[in-house]
Amino acid sequence: MFLIVLLNGVSCIASLQDKITQILSKKDQAKVKFGILITESNSGSVVFGRNENLALTPASNMKLVTSFTALKHLDSQFEFITTASISGKNLVIIGSGDPLLGTDGNDSSGFISQIISSLKERNVNEIEDIIIDSSVFDNYRSHSNWPPDQLNRPYACEISGLNYNANCVKISAVNKNGQVILSTEPQTNYLTLINKVQLTGKGDSAIGSYRTEKENVLIVNGKCRQPASFDVAIENPAAFFSVLLAENLDKAGIKVYGHLTIAAANSEQLQMLVEKRTPINEVLRQCNKDSFQLAAESLFKTLGAKLIAGGRGGSWQTGQKAITDYLTGLGAEPNTFNIDDGSGLSSKNKLTAAIIVRVLSDAHSSGLWPVFRATLAEGGVDGTLSKYFYQDKYRGKIFAKTGYINGVRALSGACIAGDKEYLFSILTNDANYNTKEAIFNIVKAIIDEG
């Protein structure tokens, strides 16, 4: 009986290797650089490898490394805690780098509304200064290796120690009595909009914006027929929050007569009003299931602050060291990878399929695997894989992180085939239109032959 099982196992592996080789041999993938490693999760035995030690740009597969390093070293009970306090006549907000603050779309119970309610309960109707302490992170909010022409896009938003509403606003355009009227959500005067949108009587509405030399002065252009909207990243998120807070305080009848200041606060003189706690698991799910860039970069800088910089001034440099220390601790040679940011938006990141699988194996062998796997997109079910692997044979059996920037396609994670679980990483550079299908077919083949 043992001999038969062994032969069947060898036969299945050989068949899988043949299938993957056929996929990679297709003419349309001839110029694509592939790095692939597939292992059986419990034994660690290699099922398939191809250029697994080739350093490639991983795109958003970088988030796997960032997120598990954070889960392992910050702990599964870690919380981002943002506080609002009174210091004399001043209102002091201390940020924690929370990437989800104000993103629930329901500010009736949100942080700003809670601050207002707390002030009213204390019969406070005047505030002198609003002080925003964002010093948990440094003040370099945009990465030098992010595409400069994409910095106003939501996925390239600035990273601050005080983030709010994903550091974006929604700009809407409507045709009102023959005029294009622009508005923002949330409603604020923080942005100055120069309206260059033209009315049109045919076709679809299409509007967008680009930055000017002045901070948060945007030119909005395009054509408007029906109502249209888009999200845009703002500059200086901590200042954005301070203005929003002041505007909402004024609407609530609480006057702010001093200054809006970004500065470190003296915690000894604070009287707590409100605190907002966001569990790390919520951030990890946004990071991995929905590929939320701000979540990844906030985790990255938080690692730098907590592990390297003594709790403040988390930066891309300290985050790089925190991740590098973790990977070298796993046995990865420093010259086989390069860590540049936490989300994978930078093309300077370099990882191998073997390193990613090593991280997945470390997660699998730890007690954190059930928690971590649950943060990954589930094929045919949710996240960035909700529209893929939806067939009964594959649905709910693939847990992975997608990756995409120009010329890069990637997919890494775990899949269940029969009674076995496999860990895999598929990285491609110089990818083309059909490369994503090739990657997905490789994962399907694991399940087909499992």
N, C-alpha and C positions, 0 to 999 in steps of 0.2 A: 504493500500500500504506500509506504514512504517513497519508494522508487517512482511510482506512478505520479504522486503529487509533485515530486521534484522535477520530473520530466515535463509535466504540464506547466509548472512554473517557468522553467527554462523556455518552453515553447511560447508562452505568452510574452515573455520579455523579448524574445527574438522577433515575434510578430509585431510588437510595439516598435521596436527599433526599425524594422523594415518600413512600417507605416510612416514614422517620422522622417526617415531618410527620403522616402518618396515625396513627402510634402516639401522638404527642403530642396529637393532636386528639381522642382518645377522651374521652368525657364524664367518666369516672372520674378523669381526670388534669387536669381543667380548673383546679383550684385549687392544683395543685402547681407550685412554682417550680423550673424546670429551668435548669441551666447546662451547656451541651454544647459540646465542641470535638472534632472528628475531623480528623486530618491524615495525609497520607502521609509515612512516616517519613524517607525519603531526601530528597525534594524540599521537604518542609515545606508543601506545598500544602494548602489547607483543603478538605476534602471536605464538611464540614457544621459549621455554627456556629449556636448559639441562646443568647443571653444569656451568651456565653462570658466576658464581663468583669464579670458580676454576682457580687459577693462573697457566698458562701454558707457555711454551716457544713459542713465536709467530713467530719465523723465520722472514721473510721479511715483515710480517704484522706490524712489528715495524716501518717500513717506513711510514705507514699511520699516526702514532702518530707524528713522527719526522716532516714529511712534512706539516701536517696541523698546528702544533705548529709554524713552521717557517712562513707559509703563514699568520697566524693570528698575530704574534708578530713582524715579520719583515716588513709586509705590502706587498700587491700585486704589488706595484711599486718598491720594493727593487731591486737593481742591484748589482752584483759582479763587482767591478771596479778594473782592473789591469792596472798599469801605467808604462811607461818607460820614464825616464827623464835623463837630463844631469846635472851633478854636477861637475863643473870644467872640468877636463878631464876624469871623471868617468861616466860610464853608470849605472844608478840605476833603478832596477825593483822592484816595490812594489806590492806584491801579496795580493789578497783579499780572498784566499781560493776558487776561482772559479774552480769548478770541470770539467768544459767543455772547458777550455782554450786549444786550439790546438787539439780538438777532431773532427773538421769538415772534416778532411782528405784532406783539400785543402789549403796548406800553401802558395800558390801563393798570396792569399789575407789575410794570417794569421798574427798573432801577430809578429812573428820574421821577416817576410817580410816587414811588416809595419815599424818596427824599422829600418831596413836597409834602406828603402826608405827615411824615415825621416832624418836619418843621412846624406845620400847622398845629399838630398836637401839643407842641411846646410854645405855641403862641408867638412864634418868631415871624415877624412881618418885614424885617429888613436884614440884608446881608451886606457886609462891606466887601471883602474880596472873595472871589472863588479861586482856590488854589488847587491845581491838578498836579499830583505827584505821580509821574510816570517813570520814575527813576529805576524801577525794577529792570528796565531795558535801557540800552544806550539810545542816543538820539539819531543814529544812522538808520533811517526808517525804510529806505529803498536799497536793495542790494545792487552793488556796482555791476554785476554780471547779468542782471535782468534786462530783457530787450527794452531799450529806452523809449521806443515808440509804442509800447504796450502798458506803460505805467499808469495810465488812466483806466485800465481795464480792471474789473473786480478781482480777477485772479492774480493781479500783480499789485494789489493795494499795499499801502504802507503798513509797517509793523510797529506798533507802539506799546508802551507799558500800560496805556489806557486806550483800548479799542472800543468802538461802539458802532452798532448797526453794520457790522462787517466793513467798517471804514468806507462806506459807500452811501450815495444817495440815488434815488430814482428820479430821473428827469422826465417829465411828461409834456407832450405838446398836443394842443387841441385847436381846432378851427372854431373860433367864436366870433360870429358876425363878420366873417371875412378877414379876421386877424388871427395869427398864430399866437396863442397864449402859452407860456411856459410856466411850469410849477415844479416844486420838488417835494419828495416824500423821504424823510420827514420834512415838514415845512420849516424853512430856516433862511436867514439872510447870510449864512456863512459863505455861501457861494454867490458869485456875481456871474450872471448868465448874459452873454451877448447873443441876441437872437438873430440868427441868419437863416432861419428856416423859411422856405418858400411854400406858399400854398400851391396845390396842384389839384386839377379836376379829374385826373385819371391815374390809374396804377395804384400800387400800395404805398403806404407811408413808410419812410425810411429816414430816421434821424440818428445823429450821433454828435460827438463833441471832440474838441481837442483843446489842450492846454495852451495858455499864453505864457509870457514871461513873468506875469504877476501871479502869485500864489492864489489858487482857488478862483481865478477868473477864467471862465470857459467860454469858448465860442461854440454855440450849438447850431449845427447846420443840417441840411437835408431837405426832404419834401414831406409835406403833411397833407393828407386827405382825410383819413380817419384818425381818431386818437391813437397816439403811439408813445412808447416810453422805452427807456433803457437805463441801466445802472452804470454809474461812473464812480471811480475811486477818488476820494478827496485827499487833499494834502494836509498834513499835521493833524492826525486823529485826536490827540489830546486837546488841542485848541478847538476842534470841531465839537467835542463833547462839552467843553466849557461854554461855548456859545449856545448850543442846544439847551443846556441846563439853565443858563441865564434867561433865555427866551421863554422857557416853560415856567420858570419861577415868576417872571413878570406877568405872564398870563394868569397865574394863580394868585396874583396880588401880593407877591413877595418881592420887594424892591431890592435890586442889586445896585449899590451906589459907588462901589469901589472899582477894582481892577480884576481882570481875568488873567491869572498868572500860572505859568508852568514852572514849578519849583519843587525841590525836595521839602517834605514836611517834617516837623518835630513831633514825633509820635507821643511824646510825654505830655503834651498839652492838649490832647484831643479828647473830646467827649463824643462817644459813638452814637450815631443816629441810625444807620442802616448798613448792613453788609450783604453782599450778593455772593453766594457760593456756587461754583460750577464744578462738578466732579470731573476728574480726568477722563473717565469712561465716555462721557458725553463728547468731550473734545476729540478723543480717539475715533469715535464713530464718525464724526463729521470729517475728520482728517482722512480716514481710509474709505469709508463707504461712499462719501460724496466728493472726495478729493479736494477738500476745502483748504486752499493754500494758506490762509491766515492761521488756521488751526495748526498746521505743520510748522510754520515759522515761529509761532508763539511757543510751541513745545520745544523747538530748537533753541530759542533764546532763553527759555526757562531752564533748560538743562545747563546752558552756559552760566546762568546766574547762580543756580543752586549748587552745581558741582564744581565750578571753576572760580567764579568771581565773588564768592562770599555772600550771595543773596541779592546783589544789585548789579546794575550795569550789564545785564545779559546782552551778548552781541553775537554777530555771526562768527567772529573769531573764537570766542569762548565756546560757542555751540559746536564749532568744527572740532575743537579739542576734545569736548565731551564725547562726541560720536567716534572720533578717531581712537580715543582711549578704549572705548567699548569694543570696537572692532579688532584692535590689536590684542585686546584681552581675550578675544575668541580665537586668536592665532592667525589673523589676517596680517600679511606682510604690508607695512606702510606704503611700499612702492607699488602695490597692486590696486590702490584705490585713491580717490580724491574726494573730499567732502567740501562742498562750497556753500550750499544752503540746505534748508530742511525740507523743502517741498519738491525739489527737482526742477524748478523753473529755470535755474541756471544750467546751461549746457556744459559748464566746467565740472559738474559732478561726474565722477567715474566710479563704477562698481562692476564687479563680476557677478555672473550668475552663481558661482560657487559661494561668494560672500553673502549674497542674499539668502541662499538656502541655508548657510551656516547660521544666519540670524533666525530664520524660521525654525531651524532645528533647536536652537537655544530656547526659543519660545515654546516649542513643543515639549521639550524635556523639563520645562519649569512648570510650576503649578499655575502659571499665568496663561497657559495655552487656551483654555475655554474662554477666558475673558478676551484675549487678543483675537482669536479667530472670529469671535462674534462682532468685532469691529470692522471686519473685511466685507466688501460687497459680496452678496450671495447671488450666484448665477440664477437668472430667471425670477429673482425675488425682489432685490432692492439695490440701492446705490447705483454705481456706474455700470453694473452688470445686469440691471433689472430687465433690459430688453434683449439680453443674450442668454444662451443656454436655457431657454424656456421650455424646451421639449422635455417630456416626462423623464426621459433617460438621463438627462443632465440637470434638471431643475433641482436646486437645493443641495447639489453635490460639489459645487465649486465655490471656494471662498478665496477671493483674490483681490489684488490691487492692480488697477489698470495704469497705464502710463502713456502720455502723448505730449510731445512737443515736436517742432518741425524736424522731420527726418527720423524721429524716434517712435517706436511702438514697443510696449512692454506689458507683460502680465506675469505676476508672481503670486504664489500663495499655496493653497492646499486643495486637493480634490479627493473625493471618496470613490473608490472603485471596488465593488463587492464588499468584502470585510476588511479592506486595507485602505489606509490613508497615505497619500503621496504628497510630498513637498516638491514644488517646482519653481523655477525662475526661467523666463524666456525674455531675453533682452535683444532688441534689434536696433541697429543704426543703419543709416542710408536706406531706411524703409520706404516702401511705396504704397500705393493705394490698396494693393492686395495683401500686404503683409499682416494686417490685423486678422484677416480670414485664415491665413496660414497659422498664426499663433493659436487662434481658437480651435482650429482643426487638430493641432498637436494635443491640446488639453482634452478634446473629445476623444482622441485616440487612446489616451491613458485610461479613460473610463470604459471605452469599447473593449479594450484588451485586458482590463483588470480582472 
